[in-house]
């Protein structure tokens, strides 16, 4: 094997390894709740948010497979925590709301406090435990 062929093989393996690492990091971030302080000044009028307690809002679409899993998780958590509202917005039916909240992928879930400020945000399917731990302090 020539030196040039060996170098090409090493470069291809390095590129594939880097691609694998980037993919793993992106997958690990999916579904994790993150603080949403940077979007505190967003216009939330017309979204149907609760004014008496926190609201879990998630964007969905009929063609989005993981959105059904988000719906099941959010419904279960909201049933366990009275006072938490659940709002679901179809991205295709209301693209303006998605644009205002900078929704770039589906499913996207945002937790708002009673004042309408976004407190947590995630893409992908959040775990029930993560949702509960983010919502319980907002109920106090």
C-alpha positions as CSV (number, residue, x, y, z in Angstrom):
1,X,0.0,0.0,0.0
2,X,1.3,3.4,-0.9
3,X,1.7,6.3,1.4
4,X,-1.0,8.3,-0.4
5,X,-3.5,5.5,0.0
6,X,-2.7,5.1,3.7
7,X,-3.2,8.8,4.2
8,X,-6.5,8.8,2.5
9,X,-7.7,5.9,4.7
10,X,-6.6,7.8,7.9
11,X,-8.4,11.0,6.8
12,X,-11.6,9.0,6.0
13,X,-11.5,7.3,9.4
14,X,-10.9,10.6,11.1
15,X,-13.8,12.3,9.4
16,X,-16.1,9.4,10.1
17,X,-15.1,9.4,13.8
18,X,-15.6,13.1,14.1
19,X,-19.1,12.8,12.5
20,X,-20.0,10.0,14.9
21,X,-18.9,12.2,17.9
22,X,-20.9,15.2,16.7
23,X,-24.0,13.0,16.1
24,X,-23.7,11.5,19.6
25,X,-23.5,14.9,21.2
26,X,-26.5,16.1,19.3
27,X,-28.5,13.0,20.3
28,X,-27.5,13.4,24.0
29,X,-28.8,17.0,23.9
30,X,-32.2,16.0,22.5
31,X,-34.9,16.0,25.1
32,X,-32.8,17.8,27.8
33,X,-34.5,20.8,29.4
34,X,-32.6,24.0,29.3
35,X,-33.2,27.4,30.9
36,X,-35.0,29.8,28.5
37,X,-33.9,33.1,30.0
38,X,-32.7,34.5,26.7
39,X,-36.2,34.5,25.3
40,X,-37.9,36.4,28.2
41,X,-39.1,39.3,26.1
42,X,-41.0,37.2,23.6
43,X,-44.6,38.1,22.7
44,X,-46.8,35.3,24.0
45,X,-50.2,36.9,23.3
46,X,-52.6,34.6,21.6
47,X,-50.9,31.4,22.6
48,X,-53.5,30.3,25.1
49,X,-51.2,30.3,28.1
50,X,-52.6,30.0,31.6
51,X,-52.5,33.0,33.8
52,X,-53.1,31.0,37.0
53,X,-50.2,28.6,36.8
54,X,-47.4,27.2,34.6
55,X,-48.1,26.1,31.0
56,X,-46.4,23.4,29.0
57,X,-46.6,24.4,25.4
58,X,-45.4,22.1,22.7
59,X,-45.2,22.5,19.0
60,X,-46.3,19.5,16.9
61,X,-47.3,18.6,13.3
62,X,-49.3,15.7,11.9
63,X,-46.2,14.4,10.1
64,X,-44.1,14.4,13.3
65,X,-43.7,11.0,14.8
66,X,-42.0,11.9,18.1
67,X,-44.6,14.5,18.7
68,X,-47.1,11.8,19.8
69,X,-44.6,10.7,22.5
70,X,-44.2,14.2,23.8
71,X,-48.0,14.5,24.0
72,X,-48.2,11.3,26.1
73,X,-45.4,12.5,28.4
74,X,-46.9,15.9,28.9
75,X,-50.4,14.6,29.4
76,X,-49.2,12.2,32.1
77,X,-47.2,14.9,33.9
78,X,-50.1,17.5,33.7
79,X,-52.5,14.8,35.1
80,X,-50.2,14.4,38.1
81,X,-49.7,18.1,38.7
82,X,-53.0,20.0,39.0
83,X,-52.6,23.6,38.1
84,X,-50.4,22.9,35.1
85,X,-51.9,23.8,31.7
86,X,-51.1,22.0,28.4
87,X,-51.2,23.8,25.1
88,X,-50.4,22.1,21.8
89,X,-49.8,24.2,18.7
90,X,-49.6,22.7,15.2
91,X,-46.6,24.2,13.4
92,X,-48.3,24.0,10.0
93,X,-51.5,25.7,11.2
94,X,-49.7,28.5,13.2
95,X,-46.2,29.2,11.7
96,X,-46.3,32.7,13.2
97,X,-46.3,31.4,16.7
98,X,-43.3,29.2,15.9
99,X,-41.5,32.1,14.3
100,X,-42.1,34.3,17.4
101,X,-40.7,31.6,19.7
102,X,-37.8,30.7,17.4
103,X,-39.0,27.1,17.0
104,X,-36.6,25.5,14.5
105,X,-37.3,21.8,14.9
106,X,-40.0,19.5,16.1
107,X,-41.0,18.5,18.7
108,X,-40.2,21.6,20.7
109,X,-41.5,22.0,24.3
110,X,-41.5,25.2,26.2
111,X,-42.5,25.7,29.9
112,X,-43.9,29.1,30.8
113,X,-44.6,30.4,34.2
114,X,-47.9,32.0,35.3
115,X,-46.6,35.4,34.1
116,X,-46.1,34.1,30.5
117,X,-42.3,34.0,30.7
118,X,-40.5,31.0,29.1
119,X,-38.6,29.2,31.8
120,X,-37.4,26.0,30.2
121,X,-37.1,24.7,26.6
122,X,-36.3,21.5,25.0
123,X,-36.3,19.8,21.6
124,X,-37.0,16.1,21.3
125,X,-38.9,14.0,23.8
126,X,-38.4,15.1,27.4
127,X,-38.6,12.7,30.3
128,X,-41.5,12.9,32.7
129,X,-39.0,13.3,35.6
130,X,-37.4,16.3,33.9
131,X,-40.7,17.9,33.2
132,X,-41.9,17.4,36.8
133,X,-38.7,18.8,38.3
134,X,-39.0,21.9,36.1
135,X,-42.7,22.4,36.8
136,X,-42.8,21.8,40.6
137,X,-40.9,25.0,41.6
138,X,-43.3,27.0,39.4
139,X,-46.3,25.7,41.3
140,X,-45.0,26.8,44.7
